């Protein structure tokens, strides 16, 4: 059987913008991230960078694309090579892309470390000498050293202590403003997503069910799933979190995928899948969003 891990998703990310992507585990967030990074080719549809279809890129253009789109992964303990000093970790992307002289590479490594709040002596040390928060700063520095147009951050703070999550978020926001880099920020921490994002997209079983300005989606959601998702993170909201387990993506429900868990579902919700349409200044895929 065919599993549609990402189904009919259409997104745009501009320079200097942060697009947050939220949803329960298994909704397709990480698969979408892998496609953005070029690690997983889409089976259908088009991915464009600056208007160019990725499938039409030649070898040189693909190399440039890999330079322009970077990633920060969830686990700061496994994303850094334990056998490489930080100087080599940071300058390796510059070596791969044949940028600058050896001295210039080291200077750029020092400069980017300063941007993330780490001292010069970081360069001569190994990953095991740093805390999780410091390692994630190094991973962010490595992603930024190529001055990419887009960084995909897949759960970048979930493995960190709560006490240092805010520090990493502040660093990311400052660097975004300084470099004009676009972010795709994927996380389960809904408060963090709402804080750093300009727009938020909500995914359920591979589909976008709501997308709009962060303040609207987080504080006045239009889709029942979005309401319940944010309520699960805020016990004072007075709304129940989504009930039961998500259906299998192998055999998703007909019509609206969420109707089997939705307290507002009506008979036609199971018969016809709702299209994304404008509701109160954002897009939502719900037949009855205006009346909820």
Secondary structure, 3 states (H helix, E strand, C coil): CCCCCCCCCCCCCCCCCEEEEECCCCCCHHHHHHHHCCCCCCCCCCCEECCEEHHHCCHHHHHHHHHHEEEECCCCCCCCCCCCEHHHHHHHHHHHCCCCCHHHHHHHHHHHHHHCCCCHHHHHCEHHHCCHHHHHHHHHHHHHCCCCCEEEEECCCCCCCHHHHHHHHHHHHHHHHHHCCEEEEECCCHHHHHHHCCEEEEEECCEEEEEEEHHHHHHCCCCHHHHHHHHHCCHHHCCCCCCCCCCCHHHCCCCCCCHHHCCCCCHHHCCCCCCCEEECCEEECCCCHHHC
